[in-house]
Amino acid sequence: REHLTLQIAITIYGENERLLWVRDISRLRQLEQMRKDFVSNASHELRTPLTVLQGYLETFIDMGDVLPERMHRPLQQMQAQTRRMTNLVNDLMLLTRLDGDDDRRGDMQVYVRQLLESIVEDAQALSGDKHHQIELNIETEADLMGDPNSLRSAFSNLVFNAVHYTPENGQIIVSWRQDERFAYMSVEDSGIGIEARHIPRLTERFYRVNVSHSTATGGTGLGLAIVKHALQIHDGTLDISSEVGKGSTFTCRFPVKNLYQQQEEQLAEE
Ligand code: ADP
């Protein structure tokens, strides 16, 4: 075989006995890779036909008055569904990219203040008639080191979820702070909340608490899986706390060694 992957474990029994386990997991790895390649190729192939469909639908919708009245609604529905499918395909592609075996982190400076400001601006637009009060608290000027695109996806998924799952006039607080060991990006909302039993499963692909609500908001069920993987490649973790009817808080925690400033200072000290 080209690549042999072995899993080795040692079990210790009492004082003198040791059991060494060696398992050949090459086939398992190979199957896993085939699954990833399939999802990646399939979503890539779906993109072109979707773009064509979307383009024609927009043209039809723009024609407006020329078309008979009874065609307006079906066309709009077709456009909404094509958009949903495009979101799904994009999310699947992003997820397979993040789930790759290589180190995808990169070492670019990610300007957290700018990033969060632009996400909050988009969130205000998304909130629209729901008139949420969205607050941004930046308590540290520290920046992250890593991949700006995947961090943007992670943070925007959390903020947009807060908008989707918070009723009218609710409050959303986005913050960025740090202590000696960690930096925290958190999103707190006064939304519908999540029952405790769902929380451990939220980052699974396609796991949703309420499918109809999530579909109505245009969700793909992949958002939190993307967040999890994007954080993982930055050595980050996601903590979720929530109370039904009161709201939820999603906190991303990054070790200080992943901060850009600290990294520079450390290098200077060495
Ligand atoms: P979706 O695209 O369905 O929003 P996500 O992976 O982003 O998928 O989230 C998974 C599920 O977690 C959602 O369907 C929703 O039930 C729940 N959820 C996520 N964020 C929130 C939130 N801020 N408040 C309440 N429920 C949430």
Residues whose N, C-alpha, C, O or C-beta is under 5 A from the ligand:
A	BS01	ADP	N161 A162 Y165 G191 G193 I194 L202 Y207 R208 V209 N210 S214 G219 T220 G221 L222 G223 L224 A225 S248
